[in-house]
Amino acid sequence: MSTKQQALFIIFGGTGDLAKRKLYPALFALYQKGIINEHFAVIGTARRPWTDQHFQAVVQESLPDAKAAVAKKFDAHFYYQSHNVNDTEHYVTLKKLAQNLDEKYQIGGNRLFYLAMSPRFFGTIAQHLKSQAIVTADGYNRVIIEKPFGHDYTSAAELNQSISKYFSEDDVFRIDHYLGKEMVQNILAIRFGNNIFNSLWNNRYIDNLQITLSESLGVEERAGYYETAGALRDMVQNHILQIVSLLTMKMPTTYSETDIRREKICALKSLKVYQPQEVATNFVRAQYQAATGLKGYRQEDQIAPDSQTETFVAGKLLVASENFAGVPIYIRTGKRLRQKATRIDVVFKTVPGDIFAKQDLADNILTIEVEPEGKVSLQLNVKKIGQGYQLQEQQLDLSPENRNGEQIPEAYEKLLLDALMGDATNFTHWEEVAYSWKFVDAIRQAWDQSQQPLAEYPCGSMGPKQADELLTKDHRHWIYK
Ligand code: NAD
């Protein structure tokens, strides 16, 4: 399905962490598969005065497993330009370099502008790309944008406006790398490719949905950013709500960018936006406390000793759609939790009647484990082997090893290829961003006005007891413990 692509990549923030850890390895994977091969070049830009040679050495360092000879051939397509995004002169130089490379590699005018730097620069860059004619007339010109896309609805709308003045929505690819993860992409296949799930995927058969995105790390080097963001903005507004939309959207007419995004937008529009008093009963925020030799959040470098930033969020979401009205969606995410995991549990309602009198039946649970394993399992009740008629629960597992050990591509590799092919299905549409912020803003505002102190949880736990109580008061419990 993927044919050879020709493109000039211009990476703003080419010396940054994201570029080194994710983008160069992803480009290399595409190179090894022959998807980008001869007709491509990469310009890395940032403020530092690097030479092409130094840049190429940095790129090579980011590919520790690559064979030196192959990496060298690949790196030869990389060029560096020292660039201050606010300096118009630098765009003139950039344009010349881009034109030369376009000719040298016979690229045909296709350009991907990757904005791997602080969003406060996006508007300036977009404006200069247009005003200095770095966009071409004979190929495509697409902008890839990293999170965070604003810090609330108003700032996101302003940011969007500053870009949409110069690029149409069709050319703006907002990355949410969770949408590039194999198991997240599997949600639609499982739901719509199997009638046993498709026909049961509604409030008549589903009791509740649970989504957990747990991280074992603390704030690490991102403390400065995190202190201004918190878990709600950093994880819920984007990754968790994207997963919610995939789980609750109606079946699109076709598997296509337009139809899928339309239904995802509707799903996010259907989220119940809470009143301040409802936030207190449906959402929990907390901070990690020192434990097992690890510092508490307020003791971390660059964190205020009286910080009110939440490192954990749990919540109960409700959706006002025909199929999901009344089905609670429990979400949680946090730092310094017991394990890094991303997992979805779909809990089905119990069997009506009481045929196996007095025997407790286990819930049917469909689990989609995105990380660490990448597997799907279904909890069923079966007969216990032997005399009599006892039931026991049993897992039906679809693990990666059952799928011929196929190599799962990295999220960034898949998303870069999608962007090359102009397929925005797994990128976030502006309206998705807008509805997500409106939902999140209501929670944030209620918290900002609340006198209630943050809950606490020790490092290495699965969060505060209040997150468990959110479910126990509904006579439910977290499936993932
Ligand atoms: P970073 O601080 O490591 O890199 C920022 C880059 O921008 C550097 O190359 C720096 O030289 C350049 N830069 C800064 N000011 C500049 C200026 N005035 N002119 C020209 N260049 C300038 O940041 P990062 O971690 O690579 O993140 C980049 C973006 O991606 C951020 O918006 C971040 O929120 C987002 N992001 C990063 C990650 C990650 O894993 N690192 C994950 C998700 C999103």
Residues whose N, C-alpha, C, O or C-beta is under 5 A from the ligand:
A	BS01	NAD	G13 G14 T15 G16 D17 L18 A19 T45 A46 R47 H83 N84 V85 A116 M117 S118 P119 E146 K147 P148
